[in-house]
């Protein structure tokens, strides 16, 4: 799966970094930082959960085409 994070939409809630710290972090401004653009295996479930928990909809998880 491919991950995308839109800092222009991010509200800085930090849910992504809490549930998937291997995939997401927060910058000094509190906004999402994408640590990896690919999520396979067990990371896939964490990526989907992070996207579901994101209150602003800043995260996108897609199948690579």
C-alpha positions as CSV (number, residue, x, y, z in Angstrom):
1,X,0.0,0.0,0.0
2,X,1.1,3.6,-0.7
3,X,0.7,6.3,1.9
4,X,0.2,10.0,1.4
5,X,-0.1,12.7,4.0
6,X,-1.4,16.2,3.3
7,X,0.1,18.8,5.7
8,X,-2.2,21.4,4.3
9,X,-5.1,19.5,5.7
10,X,-3.5,18.1,8.9
11,X,-4.9,19.4,12.2
12,X,-2.0,18.1,14.3
13,X,-4.0,15.7,16.4
14,X,-1.2,13.1,16.3
15,X,-3.4,10.0,16.1
16,X,-1.3,8.7,13.2
17,X,2.0,8.9,15.1
18,X,0.4,7.2,18.1
19,X,-0.9,4.2,16.3
20,X,1.8,3.9,13.6
21,X,5.1,5.6,14.8
22,X,7.0,3.6,12.2
23,X,5.0,5.2,9.4
24,X,4.1,8.7,10.7
25,X,5.7,11.3,13.0
26,X,4.9,14.9,13.8
27,X,7.1,17.9,12.9
28,X,8.0,20.8,15.2
29,X,4.9,22.5,13.9
30,X,2.8,19.5,15.1
31,X,1.9,18.5,11.5
32,X,2.2,15.0,10.1
33,X,5.5,13.8,8.7
34,X,5.4,10.7,6.5
35,X,8.3,8.4,7.6
36,X,7.6,5.7,4.9
37,X,5.5,5.8,1.8
38,X,5.0,2.1,1.6
39,X,3.1,-0.1,4.1
40,X,3.1,-3.8,3.7
41,X,2.5,-6.8,6.0
42,X,1.6,-5.7,9.6
43,X,2.2,-2.1,8.8
44,X,-0.7,-2.2,6.4
45,X,-3.2,-2.6,9.3
46,X,-1.6,0.3,11.2
47,X,-1.7,2.5,8.2
48,X,-5.4,1.8,7.7
49,X,-6.2,2.5,11.4
50,X,-4.2,5.7,11.3
51,X,-6.2,6.9,8.3
52,X,-9.5,6.0,10.0
53,X,-8.5,7.9,13.1
54,X,-7.3,11.0,11.4
55,X,-9.9,13.7,12.3
56,X,-9.0,15.9,9.4
57,X,-8.7,13.3,6.6
58,X,-5.1,14.2,5.9
59,X,-4.0,10.6,5.3
60,X,-4.6,8.5,2.2
61,X,-3.9,4.8,1.9
62,X,-4.1,3.4,-1.6
63,X,-3.1,0.2,-3.5
64,X,-0.2,0.8,-5.8
65,X,-1.2,0.8,-9.4
